[in-house]
């Protein structure tokens, strides 16, 4: 079931140019996704660069390109969620003009395990 849901999200992103693949010399080096605008806002996610290509500016470049394309297309606000424990990505996003707004915590409550299982 989760596989179908993920496939549906990917299909939706592809249907509106919601993924941008950053290439250097014909080789993919980073990717950024963006949601459809809702209420004048779009959310960037995911941003990914393979570990061996990090700290090269590729993630910042693709994030900047996706953000600018959204703004040029009429989106009024572009937002993203960042991991506060990752100072590298936070620094990149702040240099691009993103500003921290609030911190969030997600809690998942699950039933207690059954003894003997």
Biopython code that builds the backbone (N, CA, C, O; Angstrom):
import numpy as np
from Bio.PDB.StructureBuilder import StructureBuilder

atoms = [
    (1, "UNK", "N", (0.810, -1.193, 0.000)),
    (1, "UNK", "CA", (0.000, 0.000, 0.000)),
    (1, "UNK", "C", (0.862, 1.271, 0.000)),
    (1, "UNK", "O", (0.581, 2.211, -0.744)),
    (2, "UNK", "N", (1.903, 1.300, 0.827)),
    (2, "UNK", "CA", (2.779, 2.469, 0.887)),
    (2, "UNK", "C", (3.469, 2.694, -0.456)),
    (2, "UNK", "O", (3.691, 3.834, -0.867)),
    (3, "UNK", "N", (3.806, 1.596, -1.137)),
    (3, "UNK", "CA", (4.452, 1.693, -2.446)),
    (3, "UNK", "C", (3.540, 2.414, -3.443)),
    (3, "UNK", "O", (3.996, 3.271, -4.200)),
    (4, "UNK", "N", (2.243, 2.060, -3.440)),
    (4, "UNK", "CA", (1.292, 2.704, -4.353)),
    (4, "UNK", "C", (1.143, 4.179, -4.037)),
    (4, "UNK", "O", (1.063, 5.008, -4.944)),
    (5, "UNK", "N", (1.106, 4.512, -2.754)),
    (5, "UNK", "CA", (0.979, 5.916, -2.364)),
    (5, "UNK", "C", (2.199, 6.711, -2.816)),
    (5, "UNK", "O", (2.064, 7.824, -3.326)),
    (6, "UNK", "N", (3.387, 6.146, -2.632)),
    (6, "UNK", "CA", (4.608, 6.824, -3.066)),
    (6, "UNK", "C", (4.630, 6.966, -4.583)),
    (6, "UNK", "O", (5.008, 8.017, -5.101)),
    (7, "UNK", "N", (4.230, 5.928, -5.291)),
    (7, "UNK", "CA", (4.197, 5.989, -6.751)),
    (7, "UNK", "C", (3.226, 7.073, -7.223)),
    (7, "UNK", "O", (3.503, 7.779, -8.192)),
    (8, "UNK", "N", (2.104, 7.199, -6.545)),
    (8, "UNK", "CA", (1.141, 8.245, -6.894)),
    (8, "UNK", "C", (1.709, 9.640, -6.687)),
    (8, "UNK", "O", (1.463, 10.540, -7.490)),
    (9, "UNK", "N", (2.473, 9.824, -5.605)),
    (9, "UNK", "CA", (3.092, 11.137, -5.357)),
    (9, "UNK", "C", (4.135, 11.452, -6.433)),
    (9, "UNK", "O", (4.238, 12.590, -6.891)),
    (10, "UNK", "N", (4.903, 10.440, -6.828)),
    (10, "UNK", "CA", (5.901, 10.652, -7.873)),
    (10, "UNK", "C", (5.209, 10.981, -9.193)),
    (10, "UNK", "O", (5.618, 11.912, -9.887)),
    (11, "UNK", "N", (4.173, 10.234, -9.545)),
    (11, "UNK", "CA", (3.434, 10.508, -10.778)),
    (11, "UNK", "C", (2.877, 11.925, -10.771)),
    (11, "UNK", "O", (2.933, 12.619, -11.786)),
    (12, "UNK", "N", (2.339, 12.360, -9.629)),
    (12, "UNK", "CA", (1.804, 13.718, -9.540)),
    (12, "UNK", "C", (2.902, 14.752, -9.761)),
    (12, "UNK", "O", (2.712, 15.715, -10.503)),
    (13, "UNK", "N", (4.042, 14.554, -9.121)),
    (13, "UNK", "CA", (5.155, 15.506, -9.287)),
    (13, "UNK", "C", (5.603, 15.572, -10.742)),
    (13, "UNK", "O", (5.866, 16.653, -11.270)),
    (14, "UNK", "N", (5.686, 14.422, -11.380)),
    (14, "UNK", "CA", (6.126, 14.407, -12.773)),
    (14, "UNK", "C", (5.114, 15.079, -13.696)),
    (14, "UNK", "O", (5.486, 15.605, -14.745)),
    (15, "UNK", "N", (3.837, 15.065, -13.313)),
    (15, "UNK", "CA", (2.799, 15.638, -14.174)),
    (15, "UNK", "C", (2.824, 17.160, -14.202)),
    (15, "UNK", "O", (2.205, 17.766, -15.077)),
    (16, "UNK", "N", (3.524, 17.789, -13.263)),
    (16, "UNK", "CA", (3.560, 19.260, -13.258)),
    (16, "UNK", "C", (4.988, 19.798, -13.144)),
    (16, "UNK", "O", (5.209, 20.879, -12.598)),
    (17, "UNK", "N", (5.946, 19.042, -13.659)),
    (17, "UNK", "CA", (7.360, 19.439, -13.578)),
    (17, "UNK", "C", (7.778, 19.667, -12.134)),
    (17, "UNK", "O", (8.498, 20.620, -11.837)),
    (18, "UNK", "N", (7.334, 18.802, -11.244)),
    (18, "UNK", "CA", (7.612, 18.933, -9.825)),
    (18, "UNK", "C", (8.950, 18.383, -9.383)),
    (18, "UNK", "O", (9.257, 18.405, -8.191)),
    (19, "UNK", "N", (9.756, 17.889, -10.310)),
    (19, "UNK", "CA", (11.121, 17.459, -9.997)),
    (19, "UNK", "C", (12.074, 18.157, -10.946)),
    (19, "UNK", "O", (11.800, 18.272, -12.140)),
    (20, "UNK", "N", (13.187, 18.620, -10.417)),
    (20, "UNK", "CA", (14.240, 19.197, -11.242)),
    (20, "UNK", "C", (15.516, 18.421, -10.977)),
    (20, "UNK", "O", (15.979, 18.337, -9.840)),
    (21, "UNK", "N", (16.075, 17.862, -12.018)),
    (21, "UNK", "CA", (17.311, 17.100, -11.930)),
    (21, "UNK", "C", (18.449, 18.013, -12.375)),
    (21, "UNK", "O", (18.459, 18.497, -13.507)),
    (22, "UNK", "N", (19.408, 18.246, -11.479)),
    (22, "UNK", "CA", (20.552, 19.094, -11.780)),
    (22, "UNK", "C", (21.654, 18.221, -12.341)),
    (22, "UNK", "O", (22.008, 17.201, -11.750)),
    (23, "UNK", "N", (22.197, 18.617, -13.480)),
    (23, "UNK", "CA", (23.230, 17.833, -14.142)),
    (23, "UNK", "C", (24.487, 18.656, -14.349)),
    (23, "UNK", "O", (24.426, 19.875, -14.510)),
    (24, "UNK", "N", (25.608, 17.989, -14.343)),
    (24, "UNK", "CA", (26.897, 18.599, -14.686)),
    (24, "UNK", "C", (27.547, 17.676, -15.709)),
    (24, "UNK", "O", (27.758, 16.492, -15.445)),
    (25, "UNK", "N", (27.856, 18.219, -16.859)),
    (25, "UNK", "CA", (28.443, 17.434, -17.953)),
    (25, "UNK", "C", (27.614, 16.194, -18.278)),
    (25, "UNK", "O", (28.154, 15.125, -18.560)),
    (26, "UNK", "N", (26.284, 16.357, -18.232)),
    (26, "UNK", "CA", (25.376, 15.271, -18.583)),
    (26, "UNK", "C", (25.157, 14.241, -17.490)),
    (26, "UNK", "O", (24.431, 13.269, -17.698)),
    (27, "UNK", "N", (25.767, 14.433, -16.332)),
    (27, "UNK", "CA", (25.620, 13.496, -15.222)),
    (27, "UNK", "C", (24.733, 14.115, -14.139)),
    (27, "UNK", "O", (24.951, 15.264, -13.756)),
    (28, "UNK", "N", (23.741, 13.379, -13.641)),
    (28, "UNK", "CA", (22.904, 13.913, -12.561)),
    (28, "UNK", "C", (23.717, 14.055, -11.278)),
    (28, "UNK", "O", (24.441, 13.140, -10.885)),
    (29, "UNK", "N", (23.588, 15.224, -10.625)),
    (29, "UNK", "CA", (24.350, 15.464, -9.400)),
    (29, "UNK", "C", (23.461, 15.836, -8.215)),
    (29, "UNK", "O", (23.895, 15.739, -7.067)),
    (30, "UNK", "N", (22.224, 16.259, -8.475)),
    (30, "UNK", "CA", (21.320, 16.634, -7.390)),
    (30, "UNK", "C", (19.902, 16.697, -7.937)),
    (30, "UNK", "O", (19.695, 16.789, -9.147)),
    (31, "UNK", "N", (18.929, 16.647, -7.034)),
    (31, "UNK", "CA", (17.528, 16.734, -7.438)),
    (31, "UNK", "C", (16.768, 17.527, -6.378)),
    (31, "UNK", "O", (17.092, 17.466, -5.192)),
    (32, "UNK", "N", (15.769, 18.261, -6.813)),
    (32, "UNK", "CA", (14.853, 18.938, -5.895)),
    (32, "UNK", "C", (13.441, 18.786, -6.434)),
    (32, "UNK", "O", (13.205, 18.848, -7.641)),
    (33, "UNK", "N", (12.522, 18.589, -5.522)),
    (33, "UNK", "CA", (11.114, 18.500, -5.876)),
    (33, "UNK", "C", (10.359, 19.692, -5.329)),
    (33, "UNK", "O", (10.808, 20.350, -4.390)),
    (34, "UNK", "N", (9.214, 19.964, -5.919)),
    (34, "UNK", "CA", (8.351, 21.036, -5.434)),
    (34, "UNK", "C", (6.901, 20.616, -5.634)),
    (34, "UNK", "O", (6.559, 19.976, -6.629)),
    (35, "UNK", "N", (6.064, 20.980, -4.685)),
    (35, "UNK", "CA", (4.653, 20.648, -4.772)),
    (35, "UNK", "C", (3.938, 21.616, -5.702)),
    (35, "UNK", "O", (4.475, 22.660, -6.073)),
    (36, "UNK", "N", (2.722, 21.249, -6.069)),
    (36, "UNK", "CA", (1.869, 22.193, -6.789)),
    (36, "UNK", "C", (1.562, 23.351, -5.846)),
    (36, "UNK", "O", (1.426, 23.137, -4.641)),
    (37, "UNK", "N", (1.452, 24.559, -6.360)),
    (37, "UNK", "CA", (1.075, 25.673, -5.484)),
    (37, "UNK", "C", (-0.351, 25.507, -4.965)),
    (37, "UNK", "O", (-1.253, 25.136, -5.715)),
    (38, "UNK", "N", (-0.544, 25.782, -3.692)),
    (38, "UNK", "CA", (-1.858, 25.785, -3.050)),
    (38, "UNK", "C", (-1.929, 27.060, -2.226)),
    (38, "UNK", "O", (-1.067, 27.300, -1.381)),
    (39, "UNK", "N", (-2.930, 27.866, -2.459)),
    (39, "UNK", "CA", (-3.051, 29.112, -1.715)),
    (39, "UNK", "C", (-1.870, 30.035, -1.929)),
    (39, "UNK", "O", (-1.515, 30.811, -1.041)),
    (40, "UNK", "N", (-1.259, 29.959, -3.098)),
    (40, "UNK", "CA", (-0.122, 30.816, -3.406)),
    (40, "UNK", "C", (1.207, 30.331, -2.852)),
    (40, "UNK", "O", (2.222, 31.015, -2.982)),
    (41, "UNK", "N", (1.208, 29.132, -2.223)),
    (41, "UNK", "CA", (2.438, 28.603, -1.632)),
    (41, "UNK", "C", (2.791, 27.252, -2.242)),
    (41, "UNK", "O", (1.913, 26.457, -2.574)),
    (42, "UNK", "N", (4.089, 27.007, -2.383)),
    (42, "UNK", "CA", (4.590, 25.710, -2.822)),
    (42, "UNK", "C", (5.698, 25.296, -1.860)),
    (42, "UNK", "O", (6.397, 26.140, -1.300)),
    (43, "UNK", "N", (5.847, 23.995, -1.679)),
    (43, "UNK", "CA", (6.839, 23.472, -0.748)),
    (43, "UNK", "C", (7.911, 22.696, -1.495)),
    (43, "UNK", "O", (7.607, 21.828, -2.313)),
    (44, "UNK", "N", (9.153, 23.011, -1.211)),
    (44, "UNK", "CA", (10.270, 22.276, -1.790)),
    (44, "UNK", "C", (10.513, 21.026, -0.956)),
    (44, "UNK", "O", (10.648, 21.100, 0.265)),
    (45, "UNK", "N", (10.566, 19.901, -1.613)),
    (45, "UNK", "CA", (10.887, 18.620, -0.972)),
    (45, "UNK", "C", (10.735, 17.536, -2.014)),
    (45, "UNK", "O", (9.761, 17.557, -2.767)),
    (46, "UNK", "N", (11.622, 16.621, -2.088)),
    (46, "UNK", "CA", (12.869, 16.523, -1.351)),
    (46, "UNK", "C", (13.971, 17.313, -2.055)),
    (46, "UNK", "O", (13.801, 17.751, -3.192)),
    (47, "UNK", "N", (15.086, 17.489, -1.379)),
    (47, "UNK", "CA", (16.334, 17.943, -1.990)),
    (47, "UNK", "C", (17.345, 16.860, -1.664)),
    (47, "UNK", "O", (17.527, 16.502, -0.501)),
    (48, "UNK", "N", (18.000, 16.340, -2.688)),
    (48, "UNK", "CA", (18.938, 15.238, -2.466)),
    (48, "UNK", "C", (20.155, 15.373, -3.369)),
    (48, "UNK", "O", (20.048, 15.656, -4.563)),
    (49, "UNK", "N", (21.308, 15.162, -2.762)),
    (49, "UNK", "CA", (22.571, 15.067, -3.481)),
    (49, "UNK", "C", (23.294, 13.834, -2.944)),
    (49, "UNK", "O", (23.414, 13.685, -1.728)),
    (50, "UNK", "N", (23.777, 12.950, -3.810)),
    (50, "UNK", "CA", (24.510, 11.775, -3.323)),
    (50, "UNK", "C", (25.688, 12.194, -2.436)),
    (50, "UNK", "O", (26.303, 13.236, -2.662)),
    (51, "UNK", "N", (25.990, 11.387, -1.441)),
    (51, "UNK", "CA", (26.993, 11.751, -0.436)),
    (51, "UNK", "C", (28.345, 12.138, -1.044)),
    (51, "UNK", "O", (28.995, 13.054, -0.541)),
    (52, "UNK", "N", (28.771, 11.482, -2.080)),
    (52, "UNK", "CA", (30.062, 11.800, -2.688)),
    (52, "UNK", "C", (30.099, 13.121, -3.434)),
    (52, "UNK", "O", (31.174, 13.596, -3.801)),
    (53, "UNK", "N", (28.935, 13.721, -3.664)),
    (53, "UNK", "CA", (28.858, 14.990, -4.399)),
    (53, "UNK", "C", (28.429, 16.157, -3.521)),
    (53, "UNK", "O", (28.210, 17.259, -4.025)),
    (54, "UNK", "N", (28.307, 15.936, -2.235)),
    (54, "UNK", "CA", (27.879, 16.996, -1.327)),
    (54, "UNK", "C", (29.007, 17.998, -1.110)),
    (54, "UNK", "O", (30.176, 17.710, -1.365)),
    (55, "UNK", "N", (28.627, 19.177, -0.635)),
    (55, "UNK", "CA", (29.552, 20.289, -0.375)),
    (55, "UNK", "C", (30.155, 20.823, -1.676)),
    (55, "UNK", "O", (31.287, 21.308, -1.691)),
    (56, "UNK", "N", (29.399, 20.730, -2.752)),
    (56, "UNK", "CA", (29.842, 21.229, -4.055)),
    (56, "UNK", "C", (28.979, 22.387, -4.551)),
    (56, "UNK", "O", (29.303, 23.028, -5.551)),
    (57, "UNK", "N", (27.883, 22.650, -3.848)),
    (57, "UNK", "CA", (26.968, 23.701, -4.265)),
    (57, "UNK", "C", (25.812, 23.223, -5.121)),
    (57, "UNK", "O", (24.951, 24.018, -5.499)),
    (58, "UNK", "N", (25.780, 21.934, -5.432)),
    (58, "UNK", "CA", (24.727, 21.422, -6.304)),
    (58, "UNK", "C", (23.345, 21.523, -5.666)),
    (58, "UNK", "O", (22.393, 21.936, -6.329)),
    (59, "UNK", "N", (23.217, 21.160, -4.406)),
    (59, "UNK", "CA", (21.911, 21.225, -3.733)),
    (59, "UNK", "C", (21.425, 22.670, -3.657)),
    (59, "UNK", "O", (20.242, 22.941, -3.864)),
    (60, "UNK", "N", (22.320, 23.579, -3.364)),
    (60, "UNK", "CA", (21.939, 24.996, -3.330)),
    (60, "UNK", "C", (21.510, 25.491, -4.696)),
    (60, "UNK", "O", (20.544, 26.246, -4.816)),
    (61, "UNK", "N", (22.225, 25.069, -5.725)),
    (61, "UNK", "CA", (21.895, 25.503, -7.081)),
    (61, "UNK", "C", (20.532, 24.986, -7.516)),
    (61, "UNK", "O", (19.736, 25.745, -8.068)),
    (62, "UNK", "N", (20.249, 23.713, -7.281)),
    (62, "UNK", "CA", (18.963, 23.166, -7.712)),
    (62, "UNK", "C", (17.830, 23.744, -6.869)),
    (62, "UNK", "O", (16.738, 23.978, -7.385)),
    (63, "UNK", "N", (18.073, 23.976, -5.581)),
    (63, "UNK", "CA", (17.048, 24.577, -4.728)),
    (63, "UNK", "C", (16.749, 26.001, -5.179)),
    (63, "UNK", "O", (15.586, 26.403, -5.235)),
    (64, "UNK", "N", (17.779, 26.760, -5.497)),
    (64, "UNK", "CA", (17.584, 28.127, -5.984)),
    (64, "UNK", "C", (16.822, 28.132, -7.309)),
    (64, "UNK", "O", (15.928, 28.954, -7.510)),
    (65, "UNK", "N", (17.175, 27.217, -8.209)),
    (65, "UNK", "CA", (16.509, 27.162, -9.514)),
    (65, "UNK", "C", (15.034, 26.807, -9.373)),
    (65, "UNK", "O", (14.186, 27.414, -10.026)),
    (66, "UNK", "N", (14.724, 25.834, -8.533)),
    (66, "UNK", "CA", (13.333, 25.419, -8.331)),
    (66, "UNK", "C", (12.540, 26.552, -7.688)),
    (66, "UNK", "O", (11.411, 26.831, -8.090)),
    (67, "UNK", "N", (13.129, 27.200, -6.696)),
    (67, "UNK", "CA", (12.462, 28.319, -6.019)),
    (67, "UNK", "C", (12.164, 29.451, -6.995)),
    (67, "UNK", "O", (11.052, 29.978, -7.021)),
    (68, "UNK", "N", (13.157, 29.822, -7.797)),
    (68, "UNK", "CA", (12.971, 30.916, -8.745)),
    (68, "UNK", "C", (11.938, 30.577, -9.803)),
    (68, "UNK", "O", (11.132, 31.426, -10.185)),
    (69, "UNK", "N", (11.956, 29.338, -10.279)),
    (69, "UNK", "CA", (10.966, 28.929, -11.275)),
    (69, "UNK", "C", (9.558, 29.019, -10.703)),
    (69, "UNK", "O", (8.634, 29.442, -11.398)),
    (70, "UNK", "N", (9.386, 28.628, -9.449)),
    (70, "UNK", "CA", (8.066, 28.718, -8.823)),
    (70, "UNK", "C", (7.620, 30.170, -8.705)),
    (70, "UNK", "O", (6.475, 30.500, -9.014)),
    (71, "UNK", "N", (8.520, 31.032, -8.261)),
    (71, "UNK", "CA", (8.185, 32.452, -8.134)),
    (71, "UNK", "C", (7.891, 33.072, -9.500)),
    (71, "UNK", "O", (6.950, 33.853, -9.641)),
    (72, "UNK", "N", (8.689, 32.725, -10.495)),
    (72, "UNK", "CA", (8.464, 33.230, -11.856)),
    (72, "UNK", "C", (7.135, 32.741, -12.412)),
    (72, "UNK", "O", (6.527, 33.413, -13.246)),
    (73, "UNK", "N", (6.678, 31.577, -11.957)),
    (73, "UNK", "CA", (5.404, 31.020, -12.410)),
    (73, "UNK", "C", (4.200, 31.544, -11.655)),
    (73, "UNK", "O", (3.075, 31.118, -11.915)),
    (74, "UNK", "N", (4.419, 32.464, -10.723)),
    (74, "UNK", "CA", (3.303, 33.080, -10.022)),
    (74, "UNK", "C", (3.096, 32.629, -8.586)),
    (74, "UNK", "O", (2.225, 33.161, -7.897)),
    (75, "UNK", "N", (3.870, 31.670, -8.122)),
    (75, "UNK", "CA", (3.775, 31.271, -6.718)),
    (75, "UNK", "C", (4.256, 32.437, -5.866)),
    (75, "UNK", "O", (5.297, 33.030, -6.147)),
    (76, "UNK", "N", (3.496, 32.764, -4.823)),
    (76, "UNK", "CA", (3.865, 33.915, -3.993)),
    (76, "UNK", "C", (4.860, 33.570, -2.901)),
    (76, "UNK", "O", (5.690, 34.400, -2.529)),
    (77, "UNK", "N", (4.784, 32.351, -2.385)),
    (77, "UNK", "CA", (5.700, 31.947, -1.313)),
    (77, "UNK", "C", (6.202, 30.538, -1.562)),
    (77, "UNK", "O", (5.446, 29.655, -1.967)),
    (78, "UNK", "N", (7.481, 30.344, -1.315)),
    (78, "UNK", "CA", (8.092, 29.027, -1.410)),
    (78, "UNK", "C", (8.612, 28.687, -0.016)),
    (78, "UNK", "O", (9.302, 29.488, 0.615)),
    (79, "UNK", "N", (8.271, 27.490, 0.452)),
    (79, "UNK", "CA", (8.715, 27.097, 1.780)),
    (79, "UNK", "C", (9.327, 25.719, 1.742)),
    (79, "UNK", "O", (9.151, 24.963, 0.787)),
    (80, "UNK", "N", (10.055, 25.403, 2.809)),
    (80, "UNK", "CA", (10.620, 24.066, 2.957)),
    (80, "UNK", "C", (10.791, 23.781, 4.435)),
    (80, "UNK", "O", (10.901, 24.691, 5.256)),
    (81, "UNK", "N", (10.811, 22.503, 4.753)),
    (81, "UNK", "CA", (11.102, 22.064, 6.109)),
    (81, "UNK", "C", (12.547, 21.593, 6.114)),
    (81, "UNK", "O", (12.967, 20.851, 5.226)),
    (82, "UNK", "N", (13.307, 22.022, 7.112)),
    (82, "UNK", "CA", (14.713, 21.642, 7.205)),
    (82, "UNK", "C", (14.969, 20.962, 8.540)),
    (82, "UNK", "O", (14.299, 21.242, 9.534)),
    (83, "UNK", "N", (15.930, 20.081, 8.550)),
    (83, "UNK", "CA", (16.331, 19.386, 9.765)),
    (83, "UNK", "C", (17.245, 20.311, 10.564)),
    (83, "UNK", "O", (18.337, 20.646, 10.107)),
    (84, "UNK", "N", (16.809, 20.723, 11.749)),
    (84, "UNK", "CA", (17.607, 21.626, 12.574)),
    (84, "UNK", "C", (18.945, 21.029, 12.969)),
    (84, "UNK", "O", (19.880, 21.761, 13.294)),
    (85, "UNK", "N", (19.046, 19.713, 12.944)),
    (85, "UNK", "CA", (20.290, 19.046, 13.312)),
    (85, "UNK", "C", (21.310, 19.063, 12.177)),
    (85, "UNK", "O", (22.425, 18.569, 12.349)),
    (86, "UNK", "N", (20.952, 19.623, 11.018)),
    (86, "UNK", "CA", (21.858, 19.654, 9.872)),
    (86, "UNK", "C", (22.258, 21.104, 9.581)),
    (86, "UNK", "O", (21.584, 21.786, 8.809)),
    (87, "UNK", "N", (23.347, 21.577, 10.193)),
    (87, "UNK", "CA", (23.748, 22.976, 9.986)),
    (87, "UNK", "C", (24.153, 23.282, 8.553)),
    (87, "UNK", "O", (24.046, 24.427, 8.114)),
    (88, "UNK", "N", (24.617, 22.275, 7.815)),
    (88, "UNK", "CA", (25.029, 22.521, 6.429)),
    (88, "UNK", "C", (23.833, 22.913, 5.575)),
    (88, "UNK", "O", (23.868, 23.940, 4.898)),
    (89, "UNK", "N", (22.772, 22.104, 5.599)),
    (89, "UNK", "CA", (21.605, 22.436, 4.770)),
    (89, "UNK", "C", (20.940, 23.716, 5.264)),
    (89, "UNK", "O", (20.475, 24.517, 4.453)),
    (90, "UNK", "N", (20.885, 23.922, 6.575)),
    (90, "UNK", "CA", (20.284, 25.151, 7.089)),
    (90, "UNK", "C", (21.048, 26.379, 6.614)),
    (90, "UNK", "O", (20.445, 27.397, 6.275)),
    (91, "UNK", "N", (22.375, 26.286, 6.589)),
    (91, "UNK", "CA", (23.187, 27.397, 6.099)),
    (91, "UNK", "C", (22.923, 27.682, 4.631)),
    (91, "UNK", "O", (22.816, 28.838, 4.220)),
    (92, "UNK", "N", (22.820, 26.627, 3.852)),
    (92, "UNK", "CA", (22.531, 26.778, 2.419)),
    (92, "UNK", "C", (21.185, 27.488, 2.237)),
    (92, "UNK", "O", (21.085, 28.466, 1.496)),
    (93, "UNK", "N", (20.154, 26.985, 2.922)),
    (93, "UNK", "CA", (18.820, 27.547, 2.756)),
    (93, "UNK", "C", (18.775, 29.004, 3.198)),
    (93, "UNK", "O", (18.118, 29.821, 2.552)),
    (94, "UNK", "N", (19.454, 29.342, 4.277)),
    (94, "UNK", "CA", (19.455, 30.729, 4.729)),
    (94, "UNK", "C", (20.208, 31.623, 3.760)),
    (94, "UNK", "O", (19.803, 32.766, 3.545)),
    (95, "UNK", "N", (21.290, 31.137, 3.169)),
    (95, "UNK", "CA", (22.003, 31.932, 2.159)),
    (95, "UNK", "C", (21.146, 32.168, 0.922)),
    (95, "UNK", "O", (21.326, 33.164, 0.221)),
    (96, "UNK", "N", (20.213, 31.252, 0.649)),
    (96, "UNK", "CA", (19.304, 31.424, -0.489)),
    (96, "UNK", "C", (18.150, 32.369, -0.170)),
    (96, "UNK", "O", (17.385, 32.741, -1.060)),
    (97, "UNK", "N", (18.024, 32.758, 1.099)),
    (97, "UNK", "CA", (16.972, 33.703, 1.474)),
    (97, "UNK", "C", (15.841, 33.113, 2.291)),
    (97, "UNK", "O", (14.928, 33.836, 2.690)),
    (98, "UNK", "N", (15.882, 31.809, 2.549)),
    (98, "UNK", "CA", (14.859, 31.207, 3.411)),
    (98, "UNK", "C", (15.119, 31.646, 4.843)),
    (98, "UNK", "O", (16.266, 31.764, 5.273)),
    (99, "UNK", "N", (14.043, 31.885, 5.569)),
    (99, "UNK", "CA", (14.154, 32.317, 6.960)),
    (99, "UNK", "C", (13.472, 31.306, 7.866)),
    (99, "UNK", "O", (12.394, 30.805, 7.546)),
    (100, "UNK", "N", (14.105, 31.002, 9.010)),
    (100, "UNK", "CA", (13.446, 30.098, 9.959)),
    (100, "UNK", "C", (12.167, 30.739, 10.491)),
    (100, "UNK", "O", (12.139, 31.931, 10.798)),
    (101, "UNK", "N", (11.118, 29.942, 10.596)),
    (101, "UNK", "CA", (9.840, 30.456, 11.083)),
    (101, "UNK", "C", (9.474, 29.820, 12.413)),
    (101, "UNK", "O", (9.113, 30.520, 13.359)),
    (102, "UNK", "N", (9.564, 28.498, 12.492)),
    (102, "UNK", "CA", (9.228, 27.810, 13.733)),
    (102, "UNK", "C", (9.851, 26.434, 13.757)),
    (102, "UNK", "O", (10.253, 25.890, 12.728)),
    (103, "UNK", "N", (9.921, 25.882, 14.959)),
    (103, "UNK", "CA", (10.398, 24.515, 15.140)),
    (103, "UNK", "C", (9.191, 23.607, 15.312)),
    (103, "UNK", "O", (8.168, 24.014, 15.861)),
    (104, "UNK", "N", (9.319, 22.384, 14.841)),
    (104, "UNK", "CA", (8.244, 21.397, 14.989)),
    (104, "UNK", "C", (8.815, 20.075, 15.443)),
    (104, "UNK", "O", (9.968, 19.739, 15.171)),
    (105, "UNK", "N", (7.987, 19.344, 16.131)),
    (105, "UNK", "CA", (8.323, 17.992, 16.558)),
    (105, "UNK", "C", (7.150, 17.109, 16.164)),
    (105, "UNK", "O", (5.993, 17.463, 16.391)),
    (106, "UNK", "N", (7.451, 15.962, 15.574)),
    (106, "UNK", "CA", (6.413, 15.000, 15.229)),
    (106, "UNK", "C", (6.562, 13.802, 16.157)),
    (106, "UNK", "O", (7.636, 13.210, 16.261)),
    (107, "UNK", "N", (5.493, 13.462, 16.814)),
    (107, "UNK", "CA", (5.487, 12.309, 17.715)),
    (107, "UNK", "C", (4.575, 11.246, 17.140)),
    (107, "UNK", "O", (3.501, 11.549, 16.620)),
    (108, "UNK", "N", (5.002, 10.016, 17.236)),
    (108, "UNK", "CA", (4.201, 8.889, 16.775)),
    (108, "UNK", "C", (3.901, 8.018, 17.986)),
    (108, "UNK", "O", (4.810, 7.476, 18.617)),
    (109, "UNK", "N", (2.637, 7.891, 18.298)),
    (109, "UNK", "CA", (2.228, 7.056, 19.409)),
    (109, "UNK", "C", (1.760, 5.719, 18.856)),
    (109, "UNK", "O", (0.917, 5.664, 17.960)),
    (110, "UNK", "N", (2.307, 4.662, 19.388)),
    (110, "UNK", "CA", (1.959, 3.316, 18.945)),
    (110, "UNK", "C", (1.536, 2.495, 20.152)),
    (110, "UNK", "O", (1.922, 2.799, 21.281)),
    (111, "UNK", "N", (0.755, 1.469, 19.921)),
    (111, "UNK", "CA", (0.370, 0.610, 21.048)),
    (111, "UNK", "C", (1.595, -0.035, 21.685)),
    (111, "UNK", "O", (2.589, -0.304, 21.011)),
    (112, "UNK", "N", (1.516, -0.273, 22.966)),
    (112, "UNK", "CA", (2.611, -0.949, 23.668)),
    (112, "UNK", "C", (2.755, -2.362, 23.111)),
    (112, "UNK", "O", (1.755, -2.989, 22.760)),
    (113, "UNK", "N", (3.974, -2.867, 23.025)),
    (113, "UNK", "CA", (4.160, -4.227, 22.502)),
    (113, "UNK", "C", (3.488, -5.253, 23.415)),
    (113, "UNK", "O", (3.440, -5.101, 24.635)),
    (114, "UNK", "N", (2.985, -6.279, 22.787)),
    (114, "UNK", "CA", (2.340, -7.371, 23.520)),
    (114, "UNK", "C", (3.436, -8.255, 24.129)),
    (114, "UNK", "O", (4.354, -8.671, 23.423)),
    (115, "UNK", "N", (3.346, -8.544, 25.428)),
    (115, "UNK", "CA", (4.375, -9.400, 26.035)),
    (115, "UNK", "C", (4.464, -10.748, 25.323)),
    (115, "UNK", "O", (3.448, -11.340, 24.958)),
    (116, "UNK", "N", (5.671, -11.213, 25.136)),
    (116, "UNK", "CA", (5.889, -12.505, 24.500)),
    (116, "UNK", "C", (5.941, -12.462, 22.991)),
    (116, "UNK", "O", (6.099, -13.506, 22.357)),
    (117, "UNK", "N", (5.815, -11.297, 22.397)),
    (117, "UNK", "CA", (5.859, -11.197, 20.926)),
    (117, "UNK", "C", (7.066, -10.426, 20.485)),
    (117, "UNK", "O", (7.274, -10.238, 19.287)),
]
sb = StructureBuilder()
sb.init_structure("model")
sb.init_model(0)
sb.init_chain("A")
sb.init_seg("    ")
for serial, (resi, resn, name, xyz) in enumerate(atoms, 1):
    if name == "N":
        sb.init_residue(resn, " ", resi, " ")
    sb.init_atom(name, np.array(xyz, "f"), 0.0, 1.0, " ", f" {name:<3s}", serial, name[0])
structure = sb.get_structure()
